[in-house]
Amino acid sequence: MTNDPFDDSSSPTSLTRRSFATSLSVTTLAALAGCIGTRQSETVPEPVDLSGGKEDDQGGMVIGLHAGPNGQIFYRDETPEGRENPAWFHTLSMGLFPYYFEHEQQGWTPEIIYVTDYSVVEYELTEEDGRLSISTHTEPETFGDAEAMTYAVGSDVLGGMGKELLPFSDAADAEAFASEHGGDTIEFDDITPEWLNGYMRS
């Protein structure tokens, strides 16, 4: 993995783009409180730490070794093969969303979907061989409710598997990111199997 162009541990150039370190825990608690409120105060599982060599449930790649957003899905009455919830992913475009759509067709219902929230992390953009990638984060407090995110899409900033969806809980952050790095913004409900197929092929 040391030669992986998306392994930000080997990237020669790092640019800190956003920092909310002093208010991270407060912001995370507020986001979770809002999430619970939108789900009629039902108890939802909290995100877990995705470090420690966990393998993506859609493809088997080790989470944390590559750039880009991570995700996790807690299901109501089903579990990933071989263990308890959540299902976990090192990419959204080629991991979490394809898995979510496939299992939705099988009748699986999520309790909650978490994705990296780039509005509340100190993320970095790294450049190598003319390619920009965004840092990855595995700590529980770096995740937020996927349905509440605005996603920057089609930018020149890549994830661990190339073209990615970059989530921000603050829509203004997503819009500013797209303005600086190209692309557009969409909401969770805009992401359908048809949209994703077209996006990945474009």
C-alpha positions in Angstrom: 0.0 0.0 0.0 3.0 2.3 0.3 2.9 3.0 -3.4 -0.8 3.8 -3.5 -1.2 7.4 -4.9 -4.2 7.9 -2.6 -2.4 6.9 0.6 -2.0 10.4 2.1 0.8 9.2 4.4 3.1 9.2 1.4 1.8 12.4 -0.3 4.4 15.1 -0.7 2.1 18.1 -0.5 -0.5 18.7 2.2 -2.8 21.7 2.5 -5.1 22.1 5.5 -8.4 23.4 4.2 -10.8 23.5 7.2 -10.5 23.3 11.0 -13.2 23.0 13.7 -11.0 21.2 16.1 -12.1 23.2 19.2 -15.8 22.8 18.5 -15.8 19.3 16.9 -17.4 17.4 19.8 -20.1 20.1 20.3 -20.9 20.1 16.6 -21.0 16.4 16.5 -23.4 16.2 19.5 -25.6 18.8 17.9 -25.7 16.9 14.7 -26.6 13.7 16.4 -29.3 15.4 18.4 -30.7 16.8 15.2 -30.6 13.4 13.7 -32.5 11.9 16.6 -35.0 14.7 16.4 -35.7 14.0 12.7 -36.2 10.4 13.5 -39.0 11.2 16.1 -36.7 10.7 19.1 -36.1 7.0 18.4 -32.8 5.7 19.7 -30.3 5.3 16.8 -26.9 3.6 17.0 -23.9 5.9 17.2 -21.2 5.7 14.6 -18.2 3.4 15.3 -14.5 3.8 14.8 -13.5 2.4 11.4 -9.8 2.1 12.1 -8.0 -1.1 12.9 -7.9 -2.9 9.6 -11.6 -3.2 8.9 -12.3 -4.3 5.4 -14.9 -2.6 3.2 -18.1 -4.6 2.9 -18.2 -3.8 -0.9 -14.9 -4.9 -2.2 -12.8 -5.8 0.8 -10.4 -2.8 0.7 -8.9 -1.9 4.1 -10.5 1.3 5.5 -8.2 4.1 6.4 -5.4 3.3 3.9 -6.9 5.4 1.1 -8.1 8.9 0.6 -11.7 10.1 0.7 -14.9 9.7 2.7 -15.9 6.6 4.6 -19.3 5.4 5.6 -21.3 3.0 7.7 -24.9 1.7 7.6 -26.9 0.3 10.5 -29.8 -1.9 9.4 -33.0 -2.5 11.3 -33.5 -6.3 10.9 -30.4 -7.4 9.0 -26.7 -7.5 9.5 -23.6 -7.6 7.3 -22.3 -11.1 6.5 -20.4 -12.6 9.4 -20.8 -9.9 12.0 -23.1 -7.3 13.7 -23.9 -3.9 12.3 -22.8 -1.6 10.9 -21.8 -2.4 7.3 -18.7 -0.2 6.7 -17.1 1.3 3.6 -14.0 3.2 2.5 -15.7 4.9 -0.4 -19.2 6.2 -1.1 -19.3 6.2 -4.9 -18.1 2.6 -5.3 -18.9 1.2 -1.8 -21.6 2.6 0.4 -24.1 3.7 -2.2 -23.9 0.6 -4.4 -24.3 -1.6 -1.3 -27.2 0.5 -0.1 -29.0 0.3 -3.4 -28.4 -3.4 -3.8 -29.7 -4.2 -0.3 -32.6 -1.8 -0.6 -33.8 -4.0 -3.5 -33.6 -7.0 -1.1 -35.8 -5.2 1.4 -33.1 -4.1 3.9 -34.1 -1.0 5.8 -31.4 1.2 7.3 -31.8 2.6 10.8 -29.2 5.3 10.0 -26.5 5.9 7.4 -23.3 7.7 8.5 -20.7 9.3 6.2 -17.7 11.4 6.8 -18.7 15.0 7.5 -16.1 17.3 5.9 -17.7 20.3 7.6 -16.5 19.2 11.0 -13.1 17.7 10.3 -9.8 19.3 9.7 -9.4 17.8 6.2 -6.4 18.0 3.9 -6.0 18.1 0.2 -2.9 16.2 -1.1 -1.4 16.4 -4.5 0.7 13.8 -6.3 1.3 13.4 -10.0 -1.1 16.3 -10.6 -4.0 14.5 -8.9 -5.7 16.1 -5.9 -7.2 13.8 -3.2 -9.0 14.5 0.1 -8.0 13.1 3.5 -9.8 10.1 5.1 -11.1 10.0 8.6 -12.2 7.0 10.7 -13.0 8.3 14.2 -16.6 8.1 15.3 -17.0 11.9 15.8 -16.1 12.5 12.2 -19.3 11.0 10.9 -22.7 12.5 10.4 -26.2 11.6 9.2 -25.9 10.9 5.4 -29.4 12.1 4.8 -28.6 15.5 6.2 -25.5 16.1 4.0 -25.0 18.2 0.9 -22.6 16.4 -1.4 -20.0 18.1 -3.6 -19.8 16.1 -6.8 -17.8 16.3 -10.0 -14.9 18.2 -8.6 -11.2 17.8 -9.4 -10.7 16.3 -5.9 -10.6 12.5 -5.8 -11.4 9.8 -3.2 -9.8 6.4 -2.7 -11.3 4.9 -5.9 -11.3 8.1 -8.0 -14.5 10.1 -8.6 -16.3 10.6 -5.3 -19.2 12.2 -3.5 -17.9 14.5 -0.7 -20.4 15.1 2.1 -20.8 18.4 4.1 -23.3 19.0 6.8 -23.1 22.7 6.1 -24.5 23.3 2.6 -22.4 26.5 2.3 -19.3 24.5 2.8 -20.2 22.1 0.0 -21.0 25.0 -2.3 -17.8 26.8 -1.5 -15.9 23.5 -2.2 -17.6 23.1 -5.6 -16.9 26.7 -6.4 -13.2 26.3 -5.7 -12.7 22.8 -7.1 -15.3 22.5 -9.8 -18.4 20.4 -10.0 -21.8 20.9 -8.3 -23.8 20.0 -5.2 -26.6 17.6 -4.6 -28.7 16.3 -1.7 -29.0 12.7 -0.5 -32.4 12.2 -2.2 -30.9 13.1 -5.5 -28.5 10.1 -5.3 -30.3 7.3 -7.1 -28.9 4.2 -8.8 -29.5 5.8 -12.2 -27.8 9.1 -11.2 -24.9 7.2 -9.7 -24.4 5.1 -12.8 -24.4 8.2 -15.0 -22.1 10.1 -12.6 -19.5 7.3 -12.5 -19.5 6.9 -16.3 -19.2 10.6 -17.1 
